Amino acid sequence: MGDRANFGFKHGNGNTIMLYGHWAGFEMMSQLANAIEAARSRWNDEAYATRIAVSNLVGDNWKETTGWGLTVNQILDNEHKIPVVDWLSETVSLHEEAPWDEQTQVRGMKDEPLFSMDLLAFIHKYKK
């Protein structure tokens, strides 16, 4: 059981850091919007922006040994569409899962997004 979700943070080197949350699916888009806004002063520095956003999503659960995980270029168990933040283009895109045997940039996620919007528009649409 769970409400599994993945959040992507694309970096200029072509890698995407994926944050997996076992119970993260509930209001995941509003949680991501809040995390992106928290990182706003560092949007121009993808390393810091990613750390700030991930810290905001994980919240007080950093000391727990379950619930959250990090990967590079692959999703973990998933039950939702997958949002990916691209700090360089200042966009968020939403992706569907892909079969694991399909050649994609992020294993388990389709390359082509369902939609993409700029960070400010995403915040205004989803922040609670």
Accessible surface in RSA format (square Angstrom, percent):
REM  Atomic radii and reference values for relative SASA: ProtOr
REM  Chains: A
REM  Algorithm: Lee & Richards
REM  Probe-radius: 1.40
REM  Slices: 20
REM RES _ NUM      All-atoms   Total-Side   Main-Chain    Non-polar    All polar
REM                ABS   REL    ABS   REL    ABS   REL    ABS   REL    ABS   REL
RES MET A   1   200.48 103.8 151.68 100.4  48.81 116.2 120.99 102.9  79.50 105.3
RES GLY A   2    21.69  26.7   0.00   N/A  21.69  26.7   0.00   0.0  21.69  48.6
RES ASP A   3    38.24  26.8  38.03  37.9   0.21   0.5  15.06  35.4  23.18  23.1
RES ARG A   4    36.14  15.2  36.14  18.4   0.00   0.0   1.31   1.8  34.83  21.1
RES ALA A   5     0.00   0.0   0.00   0.0   0.00   0.0   0.00   0.0   0.00   0.0
RES ASN A   6     0.27   0.2   0.27   0.3   0.00   0.0   0.00   0.0   0.27   0.3
RES PHE A   7     1.11   0.6   1.11   0.7   0.00   0.0   1.11   0.7   0.00   0.0
RES GLY A   8     0.23   0.3   0.00   N/A   0.23   0.3   0.00   0.0   0.23   0.5
RES PHE A   9     0.00   0.0   0.00   0.0   0.00   0.0   0.00   0.0   0.00   0.0
RES LYS A  10    70.35  34.3  70.18  43.1   0.17   0.4  29.77  26.8  40.59  43.2
RES HIS A  11    22.24  12.2  19.38  13.5   2.85   7.3   9.52   9.8  12.71  14.8
RES GLY A  12    48.29  59.5   0.00   N/A  48.29  59.5  16.60  45.5  31.69  71.0
RES ASN A  13   115.35  79.5  74.11  71.6  41.24  99.3  46.09 110.9  69.26  66.9
RES GLY A  14    47.65  58.8   0.00   N/A  47.65  58.8  29.73  81.6  17.92  40.1
RES ASN A  15    56.12  38.7  56.12  54.2   0.00   0.0   5.54  13.3  50.58  48.9
RES THR A  16     6.49   4.6   6.49   6.6   0.00   0.0   0.00   0.0   6.49   9.8
RES ILE A  17    48.69  27.7  48.69  36.3   0.00   0.0  48.69  35.1   0.00   0.0
RES MET A  18     0.95   0.5   0.52   0.3   0.43   1.0   0.52   0.4   0.43   0.6
RES LEU A  19     1.79   1.0   1.79   1.3   0.00   0.0   1.79   1.3   0.00   0.0
RES TYR A  20    27.31  12.7  27.30  15.5   0.01   0.0  22.04  16.6   5.26   6.5
RES GLY A  21     0.00   0.0   0.00   N/A   0.00   0.0   0.00   0.0   0.00   0.0
RES HIS A  22    42.47  23.2  42.46  29.5   0.01   0.0  26.24  27.0  16.22  18.9
RES TRP A  23   164.90  66.2 144.47  69.9  20.43  48.0 125.23  66.8  39.66  64.3
RES ALA A  24    12.34  11.3   1.91   2.9  10.43  23.7  10.35  14.6   1.99   5.3
RES GLY A  25     5.84   7.2   0.00   N/A   5.84   7.2   0.08   0.2   5.77  12.9
RES PHE A  26   152.05  76.1 140.97  87.3  11.09  28.8 145.44  88.2   6.61  18.9
RES GLU A  27    69.09  39.7  49.69  37.6  19.41  46.2  24.18  46.8  44.91  36.7
RES MET A  28    13.64   7.1  12.52   8.3   1.12   2.7   8.07   6.9   5.57   7.4
RES MET A  29    32.46  16.8  31.63  20.9   0.83   2.0  30.25  25.7   2.21   2.9
RES SER A  30     6.41   5.4   4.85   6.5   1.56   3.6   3.95   8.4   2.46   3.4
RES GLN A  31    80.04  44.8  77.84  56.9   2.19   5.2  16.69  35.5  63.35  48.0
RES LEU A  32     0.29   0.2   0.29   0.2   0.00   0.0   0.29   0.2   0.00   0.0
RES ALA A  33     0.00   0.0   0.00   0.0   0.00   0.0   0.00   0.0   0.00   0.0
RES ASN A  34    49.18  33.9  44.00  42.5   5.18  12.5  23.71  57.1  25.47  24.6
RES ALA A  35     0.30   0.3   0.09   0.1   0.21   0.5   0.09   0.1   0.21   0.6
RES ILE A  36     0.00   0.0   0.00   0.0   0.00   0.0   0.00   0.0   0.00   0.0
RES GLU A  37    55.17  31.7  48.52  36.7   6.65  15.8  16.82  32.5  38.35  31.3
RES ALA A  38    50.04  46.0  18.33  28.3  31.72  72.1  30.81  43.4  19.24  51.0
RES ALA A  39     0.00   0.0   0.00   0.0   0.00   0.0   0.00   0.0   0.00   0.0
RES ARG A  40   118.41  49.7 109.35  55.7   9.06  21.6  32.27  44.1  86.14  52.2
RES SER A  41    99.59  84.2  65.58  87.5  34.00  78.3  57.96 123.4  41.63  58.3
RES ARG A  42    82.27  34.5  82.27  41.9   0.00   0.0  20.02  27.4  62.26  37.7
RES TRP A  43    23.03   9.2  19.66   9.5   3.37   7.9  19.66  10.5   3.37   5.5
RES ASN A  44   139.60  96.3  99.75  96.4  39.85  96.0  46.65 112.3  92.95  89.8
RES ASP A  45    45.68  32.0  41.18  41.0   4.50  10.6  14.70  34.6  30.98  30.9
RES GLU A  46    42.57  24.4  39.14  29.6   3.43   8.2  15.77  30.5  26.80  21.9
RES ALA A  47    63.46  58.3  53.89  83.2   9.57  21.8  57.16  80.5   6.30  16.7
RES TYR A  48   109.41  51.1 107.79  61.3   1.62   4.2  60.70  45.6  48.70  60.0
RES ALA A  49     0.00   0.0   0.00   0.0   0.00   0.0   0.00   0.0   0.00   0.0
RES THR A  50     8.27   5.9   8.27   8.4   0.00   0.0   8.27  11.1   0.00   0.0
RES ARG A  51   134.83  56.6 129.49  66.0   5.34  12.7  69.36  94.8  65.47  39.7
RES ILE A  52    27.10  15.4  26.58  19.8   0.52   1.2  27.10  19.5   0.00   0.0
RES ALA A  53     0.00   0.0   0.00   0.0   0.00   0.0   0.00   0.0   0.00   0.0
RES VAL A  54     8.80   5.8   8.80   8.0   0.00   0.0   8.80   7.6   0.00   0.0
RES SER A  55    28.73  24.3  23.97  32.0   4.76  11.0  16.83  35.8  11.90  16.7
RES ASN A  56    74.99  51.7  50.97  49.3  24.02  57.8  10.88  26.2  64.11  62.0
RES LEU A  57    18.80  10.5   2.81   2.0  15.99  40.2   4.07   2.9  14.74  39.7
RES VAL A  58     4.66   3.1   2.96   2.7   1.70   4.1   2.96   2.6   1.70   4.6
RES GLY A  59    36.07  44.5   0.00   N/A  36.07  44.5  28.20  77.4   7.87  17.6
RES ASP A  60   148.48 104.0 117.48 116.9  31.00  73.3  39.71  93.5 108.77 108.5
RES ASN A  61    67.03  46.2  63.29  61.2   3.74   9.0   3.36   8.1  63.67  61.5
RES TRP A  62   138.76  55.7 116.44  56.4  22.32  52.4 114.16  60.9  24.60  39.9
RES LYS A  63   194.80  95.0 166.08 101.9  28.73  68.4 115.96 104.4  78.85  84.0
RES GLU A  64   110.00  63.2  89.60  67.8  20.39  48.6  15.36  29.7  94.64  77.3
RES THR A  65   137.35  97.7 100.02 101.4  37.32  89.0  82.83 111.3  54.51  82.4
RES THR A  66   109.64  78.0  96.61  97.9  13.03  31.0  73.21  98.3  36.43  55.1
RES GLY A  67    22.74  28.0   0.00   N/A  22.74  28.0  12.45  34.2  10.29  23.0
RES TRP A  68    69.35  27.8  39.49  19.1  29.86  70.1  33.94  18.1  35.41  57.5
RES GLY A  69    22.28  27.5   0.00   N/A  22.28  27.5  22.28  61.1   0.01   0.0
RES LEU A  70   102.73  57.2  72.48  51.9  30.25  76.0  72.58  51.0  30.15  81.1
RES THR A  71    25.03  17.8  16.36  16.6   8.66  20.6  23.84  32.0   1.19   1.8
RES VAL A  72    87.55  57.6  68.47  62.0  19.09  46.0  68.47  59.5  19.09  51.8
RES ASN A  73    44.66  30.8  39.31  38.0   5.34  12.9  14.09  33.9  30.57  29.5
RES GLN A  74    58.01  32.4  58.01  42.4   0.00   0.0   5.44  11.6  52.57  39.9
RES ILE A  75     1.51   0.9   1.51   1.1   0.00   0.0   1.51   1.1   0.00   0.0
RES LEU A  76    60.45  33.7  55.44  39.7   5.01  12.6  58.50  41.1   1.95   5.2
RES ASP A  77    85.37  59.8  69.32  69.0  16.05  38.0  29.02  68.3  56.35  56.2
RES ASN A  78    18.35  12.7   0.31   0.3  18.03  43.4   0.31   0.7  18.03  17.4
RES GLU A  79    92.03  52.8  58.82  44.5  33.21  79.1  37.21  72.0  54.82  44.8
RES HIS A  80    62.70  34.3  49.73  34.6  12.97  33.2  41.82  43.1  20.88  24.3
RES LYS A  81    94.64  46.2  88.43  54.3   6.21  14.8  41.95  37.8  52.69  56.1
RES ILE A  82     0.00   0.0   0.00   0.0   0.00   0.0   0.00   0.0   0.00   0.0
RES PRO A  83     0.07   0.1   0.00   0.0   0.07   0.3   0.00   0.0   0.07   0.4
RES VAL A  84     7.43   4.9   6.51   5.9   0.92   2.2   6.51   5.7   0.92   2.5
RES VAL A  85     0.16   0.1   0.16   0.1   0.00   0.0   0.16   0.1   0.00   0.0
RES ASP A  86    28.22  19.8  28.22  28.1   0.00   0.0   6.45  15.2  21.78  21.7
RES TRP A  87     3.57   1.4   0.46   0.2   3.10   7.3   0.47   0.3   3.09   5.0
RES LEU A  88   126.13  70.2  95.26  68.2  30.87  77.6  98.76  69.4  27.37  73.7
RES SER A  89    64.63  54.6  38.46  51.3  26.17  60.3  46.64  99.3  17.99  25.2
RES GLU A  90    78.70  45.2  78.63  59.5   0.07   0.2  16.76  32.4  61.94  50.6
RES THR A  91    34.58  24.6  34.58  35.1   0.00   0.0  26.00  34.9   8.58  13.0
RES VAL A  92     0.55   0.4   0.55   0.5   0.00   0.0   0.55   0.5   0.00   0.0
RES SER A  93    15.64  13.2  15.50  20.7   0.14   0.3   6.32  13.5   9.32  13.1
RES LEU A  94    21.77  12.1  21.77  15.6   0.00   0.0  21.77  15.3   0.00   0.0
RES HIS A  95    11.40   6.2  11.40   7.9   0.00   0.0   8.95   9.2   2.45   2.9
RES GLU A  96    57.62  33.1  56.61  42.8   1.01   2.4   9.64  18.7  47.98  39.2
RES GLU A  97    80.75  46.4  67.85  51.3  12.89  30.7  22.70  43.9  58.05  47.4
RES ALA A  98     6.83   6.3   0.00   0.0   6.83  15.5   2.63   3.7   4.20  11.1
RES PRO A  99    77.32  56.3  64.71  59.0  12.61  45.8  76.60  63.2   0.71   4.4
RES TRP A 100   104.91  42.1  94.95  46.0   9.96  23.4  74.98  40.0  29.93  48.6
RES ASP A 101   125.97  88.2  97.10  96.6  28.87  68.3  51.57 121.4  74.40  74.2
RES GLU A 102    76.69  44.0  64.29  48.6  12.40  29.5  33.37  64.6  43.32  35.4
RES GLN A 103   170.83  95.5 146.81 107.3  24.02  57.2  64.74 137.8 106.09  80.5
RES THR A 104    29.87  21.2   2.66   2.7  27.21  64.8   7.03   9.4  22.84  34.5
RES GLN A 105   124.08  69.4 102.77  75.1  21.31  50.7  40.43  86.1  83.65  63.4
RES VAL A 106     2.49   1.6   2.49   2.3   0.00   0.0   2.49   2.2   0.00   0.0
RES ARG A 107   117.68  49.4 116.22  59.2   1.45   3.5  33.05  45.2  84.62  51.3
RES GLY A 108     0.38   0.5   0.00   N/A   0.38   0.5   0.32   0.9   0.07   0.2
RES MET A 109     8.33   4.3   8.33   5.5   0.00   0.0   8.33   7.1   0.00   0.0
RES LYS A 110    84.52  41.2  84.05  51.6   0.47   1.1  37.31  33.6  47.21  50.3
RES ASP A 111    65.65  46.0  48.80  48.6  16.85  39.8  27.74  65.3  37.92  37.8
RES GLU A 112   139.31  80.0 130.46  98.7   8.86  21.1  59.27 114.7  80.04  65.3
RES PRO A 113    46.89  34.2  33.22  30.3  13.67  49.7  33.24  27.4  13.65  84.8
RES LEU A 114    89.71  50.0  56.52  40.4  33.19  83.4  59.88  42.1  29.83  80.3
RES PHE A 115    68.58  34.3  59.54  36.9   9.03  23.5  68.58  41.6   0.00   0.0
RES SER A 116    63.65  53.8  34.01  45.4  29.65  68.3  26.24  55.9  37.41  52.4
RES MET A 117    39.84  20.6  32.11  21.3   7.73  18.4  39.77  33.8   0.07   0.1
RES ASP A 118    76.05  53.3  70.91  70.6   5.15  12.2  28.73  67.6  47.33  47.2
RES LEU A 119     1.16   0.6   0.67   0.5   0.49   1.2   0.67   0.5   0.49   1.3
RES LEU A 120    70.21  39.1  69.30  49.6   0.91   2.3  69.30  48.7   0.91   2.4
RES ALA A 121    41.41  38.1  32.47  50.1   8.94  20.3  38.46  54.2   2.94   7.8
RES PHE A 122     0.00   0.0   0.00   0.0   0.00   0.0   0.00   0.0   0.00   0.0
RES ILE A 123     5.84   3.3   5.84   4.3   0.00   0.0   5.84   4.2   0.00   0.0
RES HIS A 124   147.91  80.8 116.58  81.0  31.33  80.1  85.80  88.4  62.11  72.3
RES LYS A 125   133.60  65.2  99.15  60.8  34.45  82.0  57.32  51.6  76.28  81.2
RES TYR A 126    50.08  23.4  44.14  25.1   5.94  15.4  33.46  25.1  16.62  20.5
RES LYS A 127    97.52  47.6  74.84  45.9  22.68  54.0  30.62  27.6  66.90  71.3
RES LYS A 128   166.21  81.1 112.12  68.8  54.09 128.8 112.74 101.5  53.47  57.0
END  Absolute sums over single chains surface
CHAIN  1 A     7062.1       5650.1       1412.0       3702.6       3359.5
END  Absolute sums over all chains
TOTAL          7062.1       5650.1       1412.0       3702.6       3359.5
